[in-house]
Amino acid sequence: MSIRDQKRTLRETAHRPWPLPRGPWVMAQAWESLLFAHWPVSADQLRRVVPAELPLDHHEGKGGGPPTVAIAVAGNMIGASA
Protein backbone atom coordinates (compact mmCIF):
# COMPACT_ATOMS: atom_id res chain seq x y z
CA MET A 1 0.00 0.00 0.00
CA SER A 2 1.43 3.35 -1.00
CA ILE A 3 1.20 6.60 0.94
CA ARG A 4 -1.29 7.77 -1.68
CA ASP A 5 -3.46 4.70 -0.93
CA GLN A 6 -3.29 5.45 2.78
CA LYS A 7 -4.47 9.03 2.22
CA ARG A 8 -7.28 7.80 -0.04
CA THR A 9 -8.67 5.62 2.75
CA LEU A 10 -9.29 8.76 4.82
CA ARG A 11 -11.91 9.84 2.29
CA GLU A 12 -13.88 6.61 2.83
CA THR A 13 -15.79 7.38 6.03
CA ALA A 14 -19.32 5.97 5.59
CA HIS A 15 -18.43 2.72 7.42
CA ARG A 16 -16.93 4.48 10.46
CA PRO A 17 -19.04 4.63 13.65
CA TRP A 18 -17.30 7.88 14.70
CA PRO A 19 -15.86 10.89 12.87
CA LEU A 20 -12.21 11.18 11.91
CA PRO A 21 -10.00 13.23 14.25
CA ARG A 22 -9.81 16.93 13.37
CA GLY A 23 -6.06 17.22 13.93
CA PRO A 24 -3.26 15.73 11.85
CA TRP A 25 -2.46 12.04 12.06
CA VAL A 26 0.52 11.19 14.26
CA MET A 27 1.65 8.25 12.15
CA ALA A 28 0.75 5.89 9.32
CA GLN A 29 1.91 2.45 8.24
CA ALA A 30 0.97 -0.35 5.89
CA TRP A 31 0.90 -3.98 7.00
CA GLU A 32 1.75 -6.51 4.33
CA SER A 33 2.00 -10.31 4.40
CA LEU A 34 0.09 -10.51 7.68
CA LEU A 35 -0.37 -13.85 9.48
CA PHE A 36 -2.37 -14.55 12.64
CA ALA A 37 -1.88 -18.09 13.95
CA HIS A 38 -3.89 -19.50 16.89
CA TRP A 39 -3.37 -22.66 18.95
CA PRO A 40 -5.80 -24.03 21.56
CA VAL A 41 -4.11 -24.32 24.97
CA SER A 42 -5.71 -25.32 28.25
CA ALA A 43 -5.85 -22.86 31.15
CA ASP A 44 -3.61 -25.18 33.20
CA GLN A 45 -0.90 -25.16 30.53
CA LEU A 46 -1.16 -21.42 30.14
CA ARG A 47 -1.11 -20.72 33.88
CA ARG A 48 2.31 -22.41 34.12
CA VAL A 49 3.86 -19.64 32.04
CA VAL A 50 1.58 -16.66 32.73
CA PRO A 51 2.11 -14.89 36.09
CA ALA A 52 -0.75 -15.30 38.60
CA GLU A 53 -1.25 -11.52 38.66
CA LEU A 54 -2.43 -11.62 35.05
CA PRO A 55 -5.96 -12.93 34.45
CA LEU A 56 -6.57 -15.41 31.67
CA ASP A 57 -9.21 -14.60 29.09
CA HIS A 58 -11.61 -17.47 28.50
CA HIS A 59 -12.90 -18.15 25.00
CA GLU A 60 -16.06 -20.17 24.38
CA GLY A 61 -15.81 -21.70 27.86
CA LYS A 62 -12.40 -23.18 27.13
CA GLY A 63 -9.40 -22.69 29.37
CA GLY A 64 -7.20 -19.77 28.56
CA GLY A 65 -8.20 -19.32 24.96
CA PRO A 66 -5.93 -19.64 21.97
CA PRO A 67 -2.56 -17.87 22.22
CA THR A 68 -1.90 -15.91 19.06
CA VAL A 69 1.26 -15.26 17.12
CA ALA A 70 1.07 -12.31 14.72
CA ILE A 71 3.72 -11.90 12.05
CA ALA A 72 3.69 -8.91 9.71
CA VAL A 73 5.86 -6.82 7.48
CA ALA A 74 5.18 -3.11 8.03
CA GLY A 75 6.13 -0.53 5.46
CA ASN A 76 5.49 3.05 4.38
CA MET A 77 6.06 4.26 7.92
CA ILE A 78 5.25 7.93 8.46
CA GLY A 79 5.52 9.69 11.80
CA ALA A 80 7.72 10.77 14.65
CA SER A 81 9.39 7.38 15.11
CA ALA A 82 9.53 6.36 11.45
C-alpha positions as CSV (number, residue, x, y, z in Angstrom):
1,M,0.0,0.0,0.0
2,S,1.4,3.4,-1.0
3,I,1.2,6.6,0.9
4,R,-1.3,7.8,-1.7
5,D,-3.5,4.7,-0.9
6,Q,-3.3,5.5,2.8
7,K,-4.5,9.0,2.2
8,R,-7.3,7.8,0.0
9,T,-8.7,5.6,2.8
10,L,-9.3,8.8,4.8
11,R,-11.9,9.8,2.3
12,E,-13.9,6.6,2.8
13,T,-15.8,7.4,6.0
14,A,-19.3,6.0,5.6
15,H,-18.4,2.7,7.4
16,R,-16.9,4.5,10.5
17,P,-19.0,4.6,13.7
18,W,-17.3,7.9,14.7
19,P,-15.9,10.9,12.9
20,L,-12.2,11.2,11.9
21,P,-10.0,13.2,14.2
22,R,-9.8,16.9,13.4
23,G,-6.1,17.2,13.9
24,P,-3.3,15.7,11.8
25,W,-2.5,12.0,12.1
26,V,0.5,11.2,14.3
27,M,1.7,8.2,12.1
28,A,0.8,5.9,9.3
29,Q,1.9,2.4,8.2
30,A,1.0,-0.3,5.9
31,W,0.9,-4.0,7.0
32,E,1.7,-6.5,4.3
33,S,2.0,-10.3,4.4
34,L,0.1,-10.5,7.7
35,L,-0.4,-13.9,9.5
36,F,-2.4,-14.5,12.6
37,A,-1.9,-18.1,14.0
38,H,-3.9,-19.5,16.9
39,W,-3.4,-22.7,19.0
40,P,-5.8,-24.0,21.6
41,V,-4.1,-24.3,25.0
42,S,-5.7,-25.3,28.2
43,A,-5.8,-22.9,31.1
44,D,-3.6,-25.2,33.2
45,Q,-0.9,-25.2,30.5
46,L,-1.2,-21.4,30.1
47,R,-1.1,-20.7,33.9
48,R,2.3,-22.4,34.1
49,V,3.9,-19.6,32.0
50,V,1.6,-16.7,32.7
51,P,2.1,-14.9,36.1
52,A,-0.8,-15.3,38.6
53,E,-1.2,-11.5,38.7
54,L,-2.4,-11.6,35.0
55,P,-6.0,-12.9,34.4
56,L,-6.6,-15.4,31.7
57,D,-9.2,-14.6,29.1
58,H,-11.6,-17.5,28.5
59,H,-12.9,-18.1,25.0
60,E,-16.1,-20.2,24.4
61,G,-15.8,-21.7,27.9
62,K,-12.4,-23.2,27.1
63,G,-9.4,-22.7,29.4
64,G,-7.2,-19.8,28.6
65,G,-8.2,-19.3,25.0
66,P,-5.9,-19.6,22.0
67,P,-2.6,-17.9,22.2
68,T,-1.9,-15.9,19.1
69,V,1.3,-15.3,17.1
70,A,1.1,-12.3,14.7
71,I,3.7,-11.9,12.1
72,A,3.7,-8.9,9.7
73,V,5.9,-6.8,7.5
74,A,5.2,-3.1,8.0
75,G,6.1,-0.5,5.5
76,N,5.5,3.0,4.4
77,M,6.1,4.3,7.9
78,I,5.3,7.9,8.5
79,G,5.5,9.7,11.8
80,A,7.7,10.8,14.7
81,S,9.4,7.4,15.1
82,A,9.5,6.4,11.5
